[in-house]
Amino acid sequence: MGDLIEFMARHLVSRPDEVQVNRVNRGRVTVYELSVAQEDMGRVIGRQGRMAAAMRQLIRAAPISEGRKCVLEIVEIN
């Protein structure tokens, strides 16, 4: 799942080398932290948050059979 997030983000941003995805397990919830450069935040989030919402929807749908919940958090690199 982290590879999918990284693939999508790298094709959206102008600085793909700075894209990082960290996976954090919190009980039955897996949190994927997507880090991008400050100037790429708008590209990843999209107009009115549509791009981020689409990425989150894909991530939520994937682990249904495993009984887990996945969450995407977008953070900027300073």
N, C-alpha and C positions, 0 to 999 in steps of 0.2 A: 504494500500500500504506500509506503514511503517513497518507493521508486516512482510510482504513478504521480504522486504529488510533485515530486522533483521534476519529472518530465514535463508536466503541464506548466509549472512555474518557469522553467528554463526557456520555454518557447514564448512566454509572455513578456519577459523582462529584457531590458537593454544590457544588463550586466549579469549574464547567466553564471559566471564564475562565483558570484557571491550568494547564490541560492543554497540554502542548507535546510535539511529536514531532520528534526530530532523527534524520536519516539519516546514517550513517557507513559508507563503503565501505572494507572491509579485504580486498583481493584478491577472491576469489570469494564472500566473505561480506558481506552487508549487515546492519548492526546498526541496529535502530530503538530509540532511547532514549526511553521514555515517561516524562515528568516530570509528577508530580501533587503536590498539596499534601499535607503530612504527615498530616492527618486523613482524607484520601481513600485512603491506601495500602491499608487493609483492604478497602475497597470494590472496588478494582481487583484485588487479589490474590484475594479471595473466601475462603470457608471451605475450609480445607485446601489452598489454592492452586488451586482448581478454575477460577475465572474466568481467572486468569493462564494456566493450562494450556490452556484452551480458546482464548484469544487466540493463544497461541504455536502451537497446532496449525493454526489458520487461516493464520497467517503462513508456517509451514513448507510448507504444501501449495501455496501460490500460485506460487512461482517454479520449480517442477519442470521445466517445459518450457524454461526459459532456462538450466538447468544451474547456477543460483546457489543459495546457501543464505541464508536470512533468519533472524535471531535477534532476539528482543524482550527488552530489558532495562528493568526498571521502577526508576526512581530518584525520590527525593523532593526537593521544592524546600525549601530552608531558609528 
